[in-house]
Amino acid sequence: MTDKDFMNLAMQMARSTKGQTSPNPVVGAVVVKNGRVAGMGAHLRAGTEHAEVHALNMAGSDAEGASIYVTLEPCSHYGKTPPCVDLIIEKKVKRAVVATLDPNPQVAGRGVEKLKKAGIEVTVGVEKETADWLNRHFFHYIQTGLPYVTLKSAASLDGKTATNKGESQWITGLAARQNGHVLRHQHDAILVGIGTVLKDDPSLTVRVPEEGIHPVRVVLDHQLNMPPAAKMLRDNKSPVWIICSNKADMDKKKELEKAGAEVLPLSSRINVMDVLQLLGRRKVLSVYVEGGAAVHGSFLEAGAFQEIVCYIAPKLIGGRTAPTVIGGSGFESMADVSELHIVSLEQLGEDIKVVAVPKTKE
């Protein structure tokens, strides 16, 4: 087996914990001695042992003279747990293979340098692109202080999200809807506009065979029209944050807070970047936007998204007044439109899942 093979095994370990380690990254590690796997591990949740610790403990005495494959640069600082590089050195590991460096200023190459100074052979960059994508939420937050934004939509082949009477259940099939719940689990917060709440009274929770971690529910509600009896305020599954104008009715604010919401006034008019800065200050690393056309339009016009996931059903709804994925005023010139790079295409039942990211401007 090659370095890539062992690193991909470490990637599988890391991928299995996506959605449960925030605000930490997902990390997998594999210890290999004489061509065989001696230990494996993954970081399971913030505050617990890191992947390298689990893998080295499993390897035991076989760690001496072995190679360790890690999806992210081992930490070199004291946080809630001791530095992983110290344990790798202590266990007398011969070689460390690292997929990608950690952009966290507390690490940022220091882990690799410490390993090299200890005489350990270090190789960096094996399966780097895969590793960077795996931790894209964490990397974006560390580098910008803002949450990574994923826009999600479910639409017919002609781009409609409902009929002209507003009926939308269900455009996509069960497989696509279940996949959407997995993505909810993998984000720190899920965001909608008040229109979605008033229309559907959604729970915005995770519903998968094994109940996942429920994201914080964020509602953009300029005038505080949120019903105190809304379903999400009664289930106690996760916090509900309502972002409103600072000119909203304070009596409504008190009523919603009594119902269990946290009401967060911003400026007189809710601005997408202000919302993201607020969420960033609250250590939200990733946001899954499931709003309607108006909310999606506001994120598009602000250029405030890093990924879009579209579930496309083989159905034609038609109708000039039937809602589409993205509303707002739109762009007037093709030179201004948001160009995307398609990352992946996947068939889920009868539906197609498209994942795309904005093209980088040269």
Disulfide bonds with the S-S distance in Angstrom:
none
